Amino acid sequence: MEFVSPEGLRLDGRRPMEMRQIRAEIGAVAKADGSAVFEMGNTKVIAAVYGPREVQNRTQQINDQALVRCEYSMANFSTGDRMRKPKGDRRSTEISLVIRQTMEACILTHLMPRSQIDIFVQVLQADGGTRSACINAATLALADAGIPMRDLVTSCSSGYLNSTPLLDLNYVEDSAGGPDVTVGFLPKVDKVTLLQMDSKLPIDIFENVMQLAIEGCKAIANYIREIMLENTKQLEYRRGI
């Protein structure tokens, strides 16, 4: 199957180095301490953060830092197939762990000892790049909750199909079986906190594909900052500041 046409266009009309349209909204869950909806093309994710609060299970309490917990799930209607996915399946457990570890790299947990931060992420609509969308939604929700962070951690994927590096894969491209790289990135400190790759790539091509994903992360970070600034202006306006 041809994923890039002779004119240099992908199946959805994008250029190889073009991201899907991104959209975000803060404060989607009223009762949460922080929440956000994040969309990357047709992929739509909601995240809610509760905490820092008292540790529910005292045996898990950490004396010198906060306990970060994460739960990932996919809504039954999020994909085209109507198979019911059991709660706690291996993929959900793995993605929950990936999101938790990525978030722990940016949260200043030492400032909140003996407390607990819960991150809930649910995929409402899946069309490739769900892992990245979840991390971006969680970052925005943590910022909304006022959780102190080193930096905004953002995530984006890239792949290699038809001998062409492609940014931000959709479901059809993701399912093609080619190599794809998911990166989590802290733009201020210029540090990669997550790197996952399916399949193998020669090192020179891998560096190009990874750099493409990092550029995507930087673009998402700029967008998230704009959303947060706009949200702050709205809050100031409502309070008459």
N, CA, C and O of each residue as an XYZ file, in Angstrom:
964
protein
N       0.841     -1.208      0.000
C       0.000      0.000      0.000
C       0.875      1.257      0.000
O       1.902      1.316      0.677
N       0.450      2.252     -0.769
C       1.230      3.489     -0.872
C       0.732      4.497      0.164
O      -0.403      4.969      0.097
N       1.615      4.821      1.133
C       1.220      5.752      2.196
C       1.600      7.195      1.876
O       1.078      8.131      2.482
N       2.510      7.368      0.921
C       2.883      8.716      0.473
C       2.779      8.737     -1.050
O       3.438      7.954     -1.735
N       1.950      9.633     -1.573
C       1.729      9.697     -3.024
C       2.942     10.312     -3.730
O       3.790     10.920     -3.076
N       3.033     10.161     -5.059
C       4.155     10.790     -5.790
C       4.209     12.303     -5.586
O       5.269     12.916     -5.709
N       3.049     12.904     -5.272
C       3.012     14.358     -5.024
C       3.500     14.706     -3.613
O       3.605     15.882     -3.265
N       3.798     13.677     -2.798
C       4.291     13.925     -1.442
C       3.186     14.110     -0.422
O       3.398     14.750      0.607
N       1.992     13.555     -0.691
C       0.876     13.688      0.248
C       0.538     12.333      0.864
O       0.644     11.292      0.216
N       0.127     12.372      2.142
C      -0.279     11.151      2.837
C      -1.756     10.859      2.569
O      -2.439     11.636      1.902
N      -2.242      9.728      3.097
C      -3.621      9.303      2.831
C      -4.658     10.331      3.282
O      -5.717     10.457      2.667
N      -4.350     11.076      4.371
C      -5.302     12.080      4.860
C      -5.001     13.485      4.334
O      -5.567     14.470      4.807
N      -4.096     13.562      3.344
C      -3.831     14.854      2.700
C      -2.720     15.661      3.320
O      -2.405     16.750      2.842
N      -2.115     15.146      4.382
C      -1.029     15.889      5.041
C       0.310     15.662      4.341
O       0.501     14.683      3.620
N       1.222     16.592      4.574
C       2.612     16.415      4.158
C       3.299     15.468      5.155
O       2.813     15.315      6.275
N       4.412     14.831      4.778
C       5.084     13.895      5.702
C       5.429     14.506      7.061
O       5.354     13.829      8.087
N       5.811     15.801      7.066
C       6.239     16.417      8.326
C       5.151     17.308      8.931
O       5.445     18.216      9.707
N       3.917     17.047      8.577
C       2.793     17.865      9.067
C       2.020     17.103     10.145
O       1.709     15.922      9.990
N       1.717     17.800     11.233
C       0.930     17.185     12.311
C      -0.553     17.284     12.001
O      -0.988     18.106     11.194
N      -1.322     16.421     12.667
C      -2.770     16.575     12.589
C      -3.167     17.817     13.389
O      -2.367     18.344     14.163
N      -4.381     18.272     13.204
C      -4.848     19.439     13.960
C      -4.959     19.060     15.432
O      -5.514     18.015     15.770
N      -4.430     19.916     16.308
C      -4.550     19.648     17.750
C      -5.478     20.665     18.396
O      -5.530     21.830     18.003
N      -6.203     20.193     19.389
C      -7.175     21.032     20.088
C      -7.199     20.619     21.545
O      -7.105     19.431     21.853
N      -7.324     21.583     22.451
C      -7.343     21.251     23.876
C      -8.330     22.143     24.614
O      -8.626     23.267     24.208
N      -8.826     21.593     25.716
C      -9.774     22.339     26.551
C      -9.479     22.010     28.004
O      -9.335     20.842     28.363
N      -9.388     23.034     28.838
C      -9.087     22.847     30.261
C     -10.392     22.874     31.061
O     -11.332     23.591     30.717
N     -10.430     22.073     32.143
C     -11.576     22.122     33.066
C     -12.790     21.356     32.593
O     -13.922     21.809     32.760
N     -12.559     20.193     32.001
C     -13.670     19.413     31.445
C     -14.436     18.639     32.523
O     -15.612     18.323     32.344
N     -13.766     18.335     33.647
C     -14.408     17.581     34.741
C     -14.491     18.490     35.966
O     -13.476     18.798     36.590
N     -15.693     18.909     36.299
C     -15.889     19.935     37.334
C     -15.377     19.507     38.716
O     -14.818     20.328     39.443
N     -15.560     18.234     39.083
C     -15.218     17.797     40.447
C     -13.744     17.442     40.621
O     -13.279     17.262     41.746
N     -13.012     17.340     39.522
C     -11.579     17.011     39.618
C     -10.782     18.252     40.016
O     -11.228     19.378     39.796
N      -9.606     18.043     40.602
C      -8.728     19.169     40.939
C      -8.146     19.800     39.678
O      -7.852     20.994     39.646
N      -7.986     18.985     38.648
C      -7.531     19.476     37.340
C      -7.992     18.518     36.271
O      -8.027     17.309     36.499
N      -8.350     19.035     35.102
C      -8.813     18.148     34.030
C      -8.606     18.809     32.676
O      -8.464     20.028     32.570
N      -8.592     17.972     31.646
C      -8.396     18.494     30.287
C      -8.862     17.481     29.256
O      -8.841     16.272     29.486
N      -9.284     18.011     28.108
C      -9.548     17.188     26.926
C      -8.485     17.546     25.900
O      -8.201     18.722     25.677
N      -7.899     16.529     25.275
C      -6.868     16.792     24.267
C      -7.185     15.994     23.016
O      -7.439     14.791     23.082
N      -7.169     16.673     21.868
C      -7.472     16.010     20.589
C      -6.275     16.136     19.650
O      -5.690     17.209     19.506
N      -5.926     15.027     19.019
C      -4.918     15.026     17.944
C      -5.598     14.388     16.745
O      -5.708     13.164     16.667
N      -6.055     15.214     15.808
C      -6.850     14.700     14.698
C      -8.142     14.114     15.229
O      -8.884     14.795     15.937
N      -8.427     12.851     14.895
C      -9.640     12.189     15.375
C      -9.444     11.444     16.690
O     -10.378     10.822     17.194
N      -8.245     11.502     17.245
C      -7.994     10.891     18.556
C      -8.366     11.893     19.644
O      -7.898     13.031     19.644
N      -9.213     11.453     20.569
C      -9.718     12.361     21.607
C      -9.577     11.696     22.975
O     -10.014     10.562     23.173
N      -8.965     12.412     23.912
C      -8.651     11.849     25.235
C      -9.086     12.837     26.321
O      -8.976     14.052     26.152
N      -9.580     12.297     27.433
C      -9.915     13.144     28.587
C      -9.068     12.695     29.771
O      -8.879     11.498     29.988
N      -8.560     13.655     30.535
C      -7.729     13.340     31.707
C      -8.254     14.115     32.911
O      -8.673     15.267     32.792
N      -8.224     13.462     34.078
C      -8.636     14.113     35.333
C      -7.580     13.822     36.395
O      -7.071     12.705     36.490
N      -7.260     14.837     37.187
C      -6.247     14.698     38.245
C      -6.887     15.022     39.597
O      -7.597     16.017     39.740
N      -6.623     14.169     40.579
C      -7.089     14.396     41.957
C      -5.864     14.400     42.865
O      -5.059     13.469     42.841
N      -5.730     15.454     43.664
C      -4.600     15.521     44.582
C      -3.817     16.821     44.416
O      -4.176     17.662     43.592
N      -2.736     16.987     45.204
C      -2.261     16.021     46.192
C      -3.252     15.867     47.344
O      -3.805     16.847     47.845
N      -3.462     14.613     47.753
C      -4.377     14.337     48.855
C      -3.789     13.244     49.739
O      -2.738     12.683     49.430
N      -4.475     12.945     50.843
C      -3.983     11.942     51.782
C      -3.902     10.567     51.104
O      -4.774     10.198     50.319
N      -2.863      9.837     51.417
C      -2.688      8.500     50.828
C      -3.771      7.563     51.375
O      -3.925      7.419     52.588
N      -4.508      6.936     50.475
C      -5.619      6.081     50.890
C      -5.130      4.792     51.533
O      -5.679      4.351     52.542
N      -4.092      4.184     50.947
C      -3.516      2.962     51.501
C      -2.197      3.315     52.170
O      -1.195      3.543     51.492
N      -2.193      3.360     53.507
C      -1.013      3.827     54.250
C       0.252      3.026     53.964
O       1.360      3.545     54.093
N       0.089      1.767     53.578
C       1.271      0.937     53.301
C       2.021      1.430     52.060
O       3.196      1.114     51.873
N       1.328      2.217     51.202
C       1.957      2.736     49.979
C       2.559      4.126     50.177
O       3.182      4.671     49.266
N       2.373      4.700     51.370
C       2.844      6.066     51.622
C       4.366      6.157     51.546
O       5.083      5.301     52.064
N       4.848      7.231     50.881
C       6.295      7.463     50.769
C       6.625      8.717     51.587
O       6.013      9.768     51.395
N       7.593      8.596     52.497
C       7.853      9.683     53.454
C       8.489     10.920     52.840
O       8.285     12.026     53.341
N       9.258     10.759     51.764
C       9.982     11.921     51.232
C       9.468     12.402     49.874
O      10.044     13.319     49.288
N       8.386     11.791     49.366
C       7.834     12.264     48.099
C       6.387     11.808     47.925
O       5.888     10.980     48.686
N       5.725     12.361     46.911
C       4.331     12.014     46.642
C       4.250     10.691     45.892
O       5.144     10.345     45.120
N       3.177      9.965     46.126
C       2.883      8.740     45.387
C       2.050      9.124     44.162
O       0.988      9.731     44.296
N       2.530      8.771     42.975
C       1.790      9.076     41.740
C       1.147      7.785     41.233
O       1.822      6.777     41.028
N      -0.164      7.837     41.037
C      -0.871      6.668     40.503
C      -1.554      7.066     39.194
O      -1.989      8.207     39.035
N      -1.645      6.133     38.275
C      -2.258      6.434     36.980
C      -3.131      5.277     36.527
O      -2.756      4.110     36.647
N      -4.296      5.618     36.006
C      -5.192      4.594     35.463
C      -5.610      4.989     34.052
O      -6.191      6.053     33.837
N      -5.310      4.123     33.102
C      -5.634      4.351     31.689
C      -6.756      3.413     31.278
O      -6.768      2.244     31.663
N      -7.695      3.925     30.499
C      -8.749      3.051     29.973
C      -9.211      3.574     28.617
O      -8.999      4.734     28.266
N      -9.844      2.683     27.874
C     -10.420      3.059     26.578
C     -11.925      2.861     26.661
O     -12.393      1.801     27.078
N     -12.682      3.876     26.266
C     -14.137      3.727     26.223
C     -14.492      2.643     25.206
O     -13.838      2.520     24.170
N     -15.531      1.858     25.505
C     -15.918      0.762     24.602
C     -16.282      1.261     23.196
O     -16.168      0.528     22.214
N     -16.723      2.524     23.125
C     -17.143      3.080     21.832
C     -16.010      3.819     21.124
O     -16.237      4.440     20.086
N     -14.783      3.762     21.675
C     -13.681      4.587     21.143
C     -13.132      4.087     19.809
O     -12.540      4.856     19.052
N     -13.328      2.794     19.520
C     -12.831      2.249     18.245
C     -13.992      1.690     17.440
O     -15.115      1.581     17.932
N     -13.704      1.340     16.200
C     -14.751      0.815     15.320
C     -15.237     -0.555     15.732
O     -16.422     -0.857     15.596
N     -14.314     -1.416     16.250
C     -14.762     -2.758     16.634
C     -15.560     -2.698     17.925
O     -15.356     -1.815     18.758
N     -16.470     -3.647     18.078
C     -17.386     -3.616     19.221
C     -17.024     -4.669     20.265
O     -17.859     -5.064     21.078
N     -15.769     -5.117     20.232
C     -15.321     -6.085     21.234
C     -15.201     -5.404     22.588
O     -14.657     -4.304     22.687
N     -15.699     -6.042     23.616
C     -15.551     -5.486     24.965
C     -14.161     -5.827     25.484
O     -13.772     -6.994     25.528
N     -13.420     -4.799     25.875
C     -12.069     -5.038     26.385
C     -12.159     -5.185     27.899
O     -12.733     -4.323     28.565
N     -11.608     -6.251     28.452
C     -11.673     -6.424     29.905
C     -10.861     -5.355     30.615
O      -9.806     -4.939     30.135
N     -11.371     -4.906     31.785
C     -10.634     -3.890     32.536
C      -9.357     -4.523     33.085
O      -9.371     -5.660     33.557
N      -8.253     -3.776     33.020
C      -6.996     -4.306     33.542
C      -6.301     -5.265     32.596
O      -5.500     -6.090     33.036
N      -6.595     -5.174     31.281
C      -5.878     -6.021     30.323
C      -4.427     -5.550     30.217
O      -4.088     -4.465     30.689
N      -3.578     -6.364     29.598
C      -2.138     -6.093     29.612
C      -1.766     -4.773     28.963
O      -0.880     -4.069     29.447
N      -2.440     -4.429     27.865
C      -2.121     -3.187     27.161
C      -2.442     -1.973     28.040
O      -1.652     -1.033     28.119
N      -3.604     -1.999     28.697
C      -3.993     -0.890     29.578
C      -3.018     -0.745     30.740
O      -2.640      0.366     31.111
N      -2.613     -1.879     31.312
C      -1.661     -1.859     32.435
C      -0.322     -1.268     31.990
O       0.288     -0.477     32.710
N       0.129     -1.663     30.787
C       1.409     -1.167     30.273
C       1.348      0.337     30.001
O       2.271      1.071     30.354
N       0.264      0.792     29.375
C       0.150      2.228     29.060
C       0.002      3.050     30.343
O       0.537      4.155     30.431
N      -0.721      2.521     31.340
C      -0.832      3.204     32.646
C       0.559      3.411     33.240
O       0.871      4.483     33.759
N       1.394      2.367     33.157
C       2.761      2.439     33.692
C       3.597      3.461     32.925
O       4.334      4.243     33.526
N       3.480      3.452     31.588
C       4.234      4.397     30.741
C       3.858      5.841     31.095
O       4.734      6.692     31.252
N       2.541      6.115     31.221
C       2.084      7.474     31.546
C       2.574      7.876     32.932
O       3.039      8.998     33.132
N       2.465      6.938     33.904
C       2.901      7.252     35.282
C       4.390      7.584     35.316
O       4.785      8.580     35.921
N       5.215      6.768     34.677
C       6.661      7.003     34.696
C       7.025      8.316     33.988
O       7.928      9.033     34.419
N       6.312      8.617     32.898
C       6.572      9.862     32.160
C       6.206     11.073     33.013
O       6.914     12.080     33.016
N       5.088     10.963     33.738
C       4.651     12.079     34.582
C       5.550     12.252     35.809
O       5.819     13.374     36.237
N       6.010     11.128     36.370
C       6.900     11.196     37.539
C       8.205     11.927     37.195
O       8.836     12.524     38.067
N       8.603     11.875     35.920
C       9.834     12.548     35.496
C       9.693     14.065     35.522
O      10.693     14.781     35.566
N       8.445     14.563     35.494
C       8.268     16.021     35.466
C       7.634     16.592     36.736
O       7.786     17.783     37.007
N       6.923     15.766     37.527
C       6.298     16.271     38.757
C       7.359     16.429     39.849
O       8.204     15.551     40.025
N       7.316     17.536     40.577
C       8.248     17.761     41.697
C       7.689     17.049     42.931
O       7.184     17.686     43.856
N       7.790     15.730     42.927
C       7.148     14.910     43.974
C       7.727     15.185     45.367
O       7.036     15.002     46.370
N       8.992     15.624     45.434
C       9.617     15.850     46.747
C       8.980     17.022     47.504
O       9.165     17.150     48.714
N       8.238     17.865     46.803
C       7.569     19.008     47.457
C       6.269     18.594     48.152
O       5.688     19.373     48.907
N       5.820     17.364     47.890
C       4.537     16.899     48.440
C       4.683     15.525     49.098
O       4.035     14.566     48.678
N       5.540     15.425     50.140
C       5.751     14.113     50.766
C       4.481     13.593     51.451
O       3.613     14.366     51.856
N       4.397     12.273     51.567
C       3.275     11.595     52.244
C       1.916     11.971     51.660
O       0.917     12.020     52.379
N       1.882     12.237     50.355
C       0.597     12.543     49.694
C       0.457     11.668     48.446
O       1.369     10.928     48.077
N      -0.698     11.774     47.816
C      -0.995     10.923     46.655
C      -1.594     11.777     45.542
O      -2.442     12.634     45.792
N      -1.150     11.538     44.322
C      -1.718     12.218     43.148
C      -2.265     11.142     42.212
O      -1.528     10.255     41.781
N      -3.542     11.222     41.905
C      -4.178     10.239     41.017
C      -4.441     10.858     39.647
O      -5.030     11.934     39.547
N      -4.006     10.180     38.607
C      -4.239     10.627     37.224
C      -5.108      9.586     36.524
O      -4.733      8.418     36.422
N      -6.262     10.017     36.049
C      -7.153      9.122     35.300
C      -7.207      9.598     33.852
O      -7.466     10.771     33.585
N      -6.964      8.689     32.932
C      -6.963      9.042     31.508
C      -7.877      8.071     30.760
O      -7.758      6.854     30.904
N      -8.784      8.625     29.964
C      -9.661      7.752     29.168
C      -9.668      8.202     27.717
O      -9.791      9.389     27.414
N      -9.530      7.210     26.814
C      -9.592      7.478     25.372
C     -11.056      7.445     24.954
O     -11.726      6.421     25.088
N     -11.546      8.571     24.449
C     -12.936      8.661     23.992
C     -13.062      8.274     22.523
O     -14.083      7.743     22.087
N     -12.002      8.553     21.774
C     -12.010      8.274     20.337
C     -10.576      7.950     19.919
O      -9.662      8.735     20.173
N     -10.376      6.791     19.276
C      -9.017      6.348     18.953
C      -8.772      6.347     17.449
O      -9.508      5.723     16.684
N      -7.720      7.062     17.041
C      -7.321      7.054     15.630
C      -5.803      7.216     15.533
O      -5.304      8.062     14.790
N      -5.074      6.389     16.297
C      -3.615      6.463     16.284
C      -3.081      7.540     17.214
O      -3.711      8.582     17.395
N      -1.913      7.287     17.805
C      -1.278      8.273     18.688
C      -1.974      8.431     20.020
O      -1.873      9.486     20.645
N      -2.688      7.395     20.476
C      -3.431      7.517     21.754
C      -2.480      7.724     22.933
O      -2.775      8.496     23.845
N      -1.345      7.037     22.911
C      -0.382      7.160     24.020
C       0.093      8.598     24.166
O       0.140      9.137     25.272
N       0.447      9.218     23.037
C       0.907     10.616     23.058
C      -0.205     11.552     23.523
O       0.023     12.444     24.340
N      -1.411     11.340     22.994
C      -2.547     12.196     23.375
C      -2.828     12.098     24.872
O      -3.175     13.094     25.507
N      -2.678     10.883     25.443
C      -2.896     10.681     26.881
C      -1.890     11.471     27.712
O      -2.253     12.107     28.702
N      -0.629     11.428     27.304
C       0.420     12.161     28.039
C       0.174     13.667     27.953
O       0.329     14.380     28.945
N      -0.209     14.154     26.763
C      -0.485     15.590     26.599
C      -1.690     16.033     27.428
O      -1.678     17.110     28.023
N      -2.733     15.191     27.463
C      -3.929     15.504     28.260
C      -3.583     15.512     29.750
O      -4.037     16.385     30.491
N      -2.771     14.529     30.189
C      -2.380     14.438     31.600
C      -1.544     15.646     32.019
O      -1.718     16.170     33.119
N      -0.636     16.090     31.143
C       0.184     17.282     31.431
C      -0.688     18.511     31.656
O      -0.482     19.274     32.600
N      -1.658     18.684     30.780
C      -2.554     19.841     30.876
C      -3.413     19.761     32.136
O      -3.654     20.774     32.793
N      -3.876     18.550     32.473
C      -4.693     18.354     33.683
C      -3.876     18.619     34.952
O      -4.380     19.213     35.904
N      -2.610     18.174     34.960
C      -1.723     18.432     36.111
C      -1.481     19.934     36.290
O      -1.488     20.445     37.410
N      -1.269     20.630     35.175
C      -1.069     22.083     35.224
C      -2.331     22.768     35.746
O      -2.251     23.712     36.533
N      -3.497     22.290     35.305
C      -4.782     22.844     35.754
C      -4.971     22.630     37.251
O      -5.566     23.466     37.931
N      -4.460     21.497     37.769
C      -4.591     21.190     39.205
C      -3.575     21.960     40.049
O      -3.632     21.926     41.278
N      -2.646     22.655     39.389
C      -1.632     23.418     40.120
C      -0.533     22.549     40.700
O       0.138     22.949     41.651
N      -0.341     21.359     40.136
C       0.728     20.461     40.614
C       2.077     21.013     40.136
O       2.258     21.252     38.942
N       3.028     21.219     41.067
C       4.337     21.764     40.641
C       5.097     20.788     39.750
O       5.240     19.608     40.071
N       5.589     21.315     38.608
C       6.307     20.471     37.647
C       7.604     21.147     37.204
O       7.704     22.373     37.175
N       8.596     20.319     36.859
C       9.858     20.838     36.312
C       9.617     21.550     34.995
O      10.214     22.587     34.709
N       8.729     20.970     34.202
C       8.479     21.448     32.840
C       7.213     20.758     32.344
O       6.732     19.810     32.964
N       6.685     21.229     31.243
C       5.549     20.548     30.616
C       6.084     19.373     29.807
O       6.860     19.570     28.873
N       5.684     18.166     30.149
C       6.112     17.021     29.348
C       5.090     16.819     28.227
O       3.892     16.702     28.484
N       5.570     16.780     26.997
C       4.670     16.581     25.857
C       5.129     15.357     25.072
O       6.273     14.920     25.191
N       4.227     14.818     24.277
C       4.551     13.590     23.555
C       4.025     13.632     22.125
O       2.990     14.232     21.836
N       4.771     12.977     21.243
C       4.364     12.875     19.841
C       5.004     11.612     19.247
O       6.027     11.132     19.735
N       4.391     11.093     18.202
C       4.946      9.898     17.555
C       5.381     10.233     16.133
O       4.940     11.216     15.538
N       6.247      9.395     15.616
C       6.641      9.501     14.210
C       6.928      8.092     13.706
O       7.129      7.174     14.502
N       6.948      7.918     12.394
C       7.160      6.588     11.832
C       7.954      6.657     10.547
O       8.388      7.724     10.112
N       8.132      5.486      9.950
C       8.918      5.393      8.717
C       8.209      4.442      7.760
O       8.274      3.222      7.912
N       7.525      5.030      6.760
C       6.787      4.228      5.773
C       7.142      4.695      4.362
O       7.367      5.884      4.136
N       7.190      3.761      3.419
C       7.563      4.079      2.028
C       8.862      4.878      1.960
O       8.984      5.816      1.173
N       9.840      4.492      2.803
C      11.156      5.153      2.868
C      11.051      6.646      3.194
O      11.905      7.438      2.794
N       9.987      7.023      3.929
C       9.765      8.430      4.274
C       9.462      8.571      5.761
O       8.571      7.884      6.260
N      10.175      9.442      6.492
C       9.808      9.716      7.884
C       8.477     10.479      7.933
O       8.306     11.476      7.232
N       7.541     10.008      8.760
C       6.216     10.632      8.870
C       5.963     11.076     10.306
O       6.243     10.334     11.248
N       5.436     12.276     10.472
C       5.135     12.811     11.806
C       3.689     12.534     12.180
O       2.786     12.644     11.351
N       3.478     12.164     13.469
C       2.128     12.040     14.041
C       1.249     11.062     13.242
O       0.376     11.473     12.479
N       1.500      9.770     13.434
C       0.810      8.743     12.650
C      -0.660      8.605     13.042
O      -1.007      8.644     14.222
N      -1.521      8.442     12.027
C      -2.919      8.113     12.325
C      -3.058      6.586     12.384
O      -2.068      5.870     12.237
N      -4.278      6.089     12.597
C      -4.474      4.653     12.835
C      -4.046      3.796     11.636
O      -3.410      2.757     11.812
N      -4.394      4.232     10.424
C      -4.065      3.448      9.221
C      -2.550      3.331      9.068
O      -2.032      2.258      8.757
N      -1.838      4.451      9.291
C      -0.369      4.439      9.183
C       0.253      3.620     10.313
O       1.218      2.883     10.108
N      -0.318      3.763     11.507
C       0.176      3.051     12.688
C       0.015      1.537     12.525
O       0.850      0.759     12.987
N      -1.071      1.135     11.863
C      -1.378     -0.294     11.699
C      -0.620     -0.932     10.539
O      -0.731     -2.137     10.312
N       0.147     -0.131      9.808
C       0.836     -0.655      8.610
C       1.971     -1.600      8.966
O       2.467     -2.333      8.110
N       2.387     -1.587     10.238
C       3.450     -2.504     10.667
C       4.852     -1.970     10.487
O       5.823     -2.688     10.725
N       4.976     -0.719     10.070
C       6.311     -0.115      9.932
C       6.835      0.346     11.280
O       6.104      0.333     12.270
N       8.111      0.757     11.325
C       8.669      1.245     12.591
C       7.969      2.530     13.024
O       7.756      3.428     12.209
N       7.608      2.619     14.316
C       7.094      3.903     14.826
C       7.709      4.197     16.187
O       7.924      3.299     17.001
N       7.983      5.466     16.409
C       8.687      5.934     17.608
C       7.773      6.887     18.367
O       7.235      7.833     17.793
N       7.600      6.628     19.677
C       6.851      7.554     20.537
C       7.833      8.200     21.502
O       8.590      7.514     22.188
N       7.811      9.535     21.549
C       8.762     10.286     22.374
C       8.004     11.147     23.381
O       6.999     11.775     23.048
N       8.505     11.166     24.626
C       8.053     12.129     25.633
C       9.200     13.094     25.870
O      10.347     12.664     25.994
N       8.917     14.394     25.935
C      10.002     15.388     25.895
C       9.731     16.549     26.842
O       8.609     17.048     26.935
N      10.793     16.973     27.550
C      10.733     18.188     28.385
C      11.433     19.297     27.605
O      12.663     19.321     27.561
N      10.681     20.227     26.979
C      11.316     21.192     26.069
C      12.271     22.183     26.728
O      13.283     22.544     26.129
N      11.969     22.634     27.960
C      12.827     23.641     28.597
C      14.209     23.084     28.908
O      15.225     23.744     28.692
N      14.227     21.860     29.419
C      15.525     21.263     29.784
C      16.089     20.404     28.656
O      17.170     19.829     28.789
N      15.349     20.316     27.537
C      15.805     19.594     26.348
C      16.149     18.139     26.691
O      17.236     17.651     26.384
N      15.184     17.460     27.338
C      15.445     16.106     27.828
C      14.334     15.162     27.389
O      13.152     15.486     27.502
N      14.722     13.990     26.887
C      13.756     12.947     26.508
C      13.433     12.113     27.740
O      14.339     11.584     28.383
N      12.145     11.989     28.079
C      11.746     11.213     29.264
C      11.065      9.901     28.875
O      10.886      9.022     29.718
N      10.691      9.769     27.617
C      10.067      8.535     27.146
C      10.532      8.261     25.718
O      10.537      9.156     24.873
N      10.918      7.025     25.463
C      11.287      6.629     24.099
C      10.865      5.180     23.902
O      11.420      4.267     24.515
N       9.875      4.984     23.035
C       9.418      3.633     22.724
C       9.453      3.449     21.219
O       9.085      4.349     20.464
N       9.901      2.265     20.785
C       9.935      2.015     19.346
C       9.511      0.580     19.047
O       9.994     -0.370     19.663
N       8.595      0.445     18.083
C       8.237     -0.873     17.572
C       9.064     -1.125     16.317
O       9.242     -0.223     15.498
N       9.571     -2.345     16.161
C      10.367     -2.723     14.997
C      11.789     -2.147     15.100
O      12.158     -1.565     16.121
N      12.574     -2.314     14.039
C      13.977     -1.861     14.052
C      14.221     -0.864     12.925
O      13.548     -0.874     11.895
N      15.219      0.003     13.161
C      15.605      1.001     12.154
C      17.119      1.157     12.148
O      17.743      1.057     13.204
N      17.733      1.401     10.979
C      19.165      1.764     10.964
C      19.346      3.053     11.775
O      18.461      3.909     11.793
N      20.498      3.186     12.445
C      20.701      4.279     13.405
C      20.538      5.663     12.786
O      20.000      6.563     13.431
N      21.003      5.855     11.521
C      20.898      7.185     10.909
C      19.439      7.555     10.630
O      19.037      8.704     10.815
N      18.650      6.568     10.181
C      17.219      6.819      9.931
C      16.493      7.018     11.260
O      15.619      7.877     11.377
N      16.869      6.210     12.267
C      16.240      6.338     13.593
C      16.419      7.748     14.152
O      15.484      8.327     14.706
N      17.629      8.298     14.001
C      17.889      9.652     14.522
C      16.990     10.682     13.843
O      16.480     11.591     14.499
N      16.794     10.543     12.527
C      15.906     11.466     11.791
C      14.460     11.347     12.272
O      13.779     12.349     12.490
N      14.001     10.092     12.435
C      12.615      9.841     12.854
C      12.393     10.359     14.281
O      11.367     10.971     14.577
N      13.368     10.102     15.157
C      13.259     10.567     16.545
C      13.260     12.098     16.615
O      12.484     12.690     17.365
N      14.130     12.729     15.834
C      14.199     14.199     15.822
C      12.888     14.799     15.335
O      12.462     15.853     15.808
N      12.252     14.117     14.382
C      10.958     14.565     13.870
C       9.905     14.545     14.986
O       9.108     15.473     15.123
N       9.921     13.456     15.788
C       8.981     13.350     16.923
C       9.260     14.441     17.961
O       8.325     14.993     18.540
N      10.535     14.755     18.200
C      10.899     15.806     19.169
C      10.391     17.166     18.693
O       9.899     17.961     19.494
N      10.511     17.436     17.383
C       9.988     18.700     16.839
C       8.471     18.783     17.049
O       7.928     19.849     17.340
N       7.797     17.629     16.895
C       6.354     17.570     17.172
C       6.051     17.876     18.630
O       5.098     18.593     18.934
N       6.865     17.330     19.535
C       6.706     17.585     20.979
C       6.842     19.084     21.285
O       6.082     19.639     22.079
N       7.814     19.718     20.648
C       8.049     21.159     20.880
C       6.847     21.979     20.402
O       6.437     22.934     21.063
N       6.287     21.598     19.247
C       5.112     22.319     18.714
C       3.920     22.158     19.649
O       3.168     23.108     19.868
N       3.744     20.950     20.206
C       2.635     20.701     21.140
C       2.841     21.501     22.425
O       1.885     22.041     22.982
N       4.094     21.578     22.900
C       4.392     22.356     24.119
C       4.021     23.825     23.933
O       3.454     24.444     24.833
N       4.341     24.383     22.764
C       3.982     25.782     22.471
C       2.466     25.963     22.482
O       1.954     26.957     22.998
N       1.758     24.995     21.909
C       0.295     25.070     21.865
C      -0.291     24.988     23.277
O      -1.202     25.742     23.619
N       0.238     24.065     24.102
C      -0.265     23.908     25.474
C      -0.037     25.194     26.274
O      -0.896     25.600     27.056
N       1.124     25.834     26.077
C       1.385     27.103     26.778
C       0.364     28.167     26.367
O      -0.117     28.929     27.206
N       0.039     28.215     25.077
C      -0.976     29.177     24.596
C      -2.335     28.927     25.258
O      -3.011     29.866     25.679
N      -2.730     27.643     25.347
C      -4.012     27.271     25.959
C      -4.034     27.688     27.429
O      -5.033     28.218     27.917
N      -2.905     27.439     28.142
C      -2.828     27.794     29.571
C      -2.876     29.307     29.764
O      -3.508     29.799     30.699
N      -2.210     30.036     28.885
C      -2.214     31.501     28.969
C      -3.620     32.048     28.729
O      -4.073     32.950     29.433
N      -4.303     31.493     27.729
C      -5.672     31.901     27.418
C      -6.610     31.603     28.590
O      -7.487     32.400     28.921
N      -6.404     30.434     29.211
C      -7.222     30.039     30.367
C      -6.998     30.989     31.545
O      -7.944     31.365     32.237
N      -5.727     31.376     31.767
C      -5.390     32.309     32.855
C      -6.048     33.671     32.618
O      -6.566     34.292     33.546
N      -6.021     34.123     31.362
C      -6.647     35.415     31.022
C      -8.157     35.378     31.287
O      -8.734     36.349     31.775
N      -8.781     34.252     30.961
C     -10.221     34.106     31.192
C     -10.547     34.142     32.684
O     -11.522     34.765     33.103
N      -9.707     33.458     33.484
C      -9.919     33.450     34.942
C      -9.759     34.858     35.523
O     -10.539     35.274     36.380
N      -8.742     35.586     35.051
C      -8.512     36.950     35.524
C      -9.694     37.856     35.146
O     -10.116     38.709     35.927
N     -10.215     37.648     33.928
C     -11.345     38.446     33.451
C     -12.586     38.207     34.337
O     -13.296     39.141     34.709
N     -12.820     36.908     34.663
C     -13.989     36.578     35.480
C     -13.893     37.165     36.876
O     -14.895     37.553     37.477
N     -12.665     37.221     37.380
C     -12.451     37.755     38.753
C     -12.290     39.266     38.753
O     -12.165     39.891     39.806
N     -12.292     39.842     37.561
C     -12.196     41.300     37.451
C     -10.818     41.851     37.769
O     -10.682     42.978     38.246
N      -9.779     41.034     37.497
C      -8.402     41.502     37.788
C      -7.917     42.358     36.635
O      -6.791     42.854     36.666
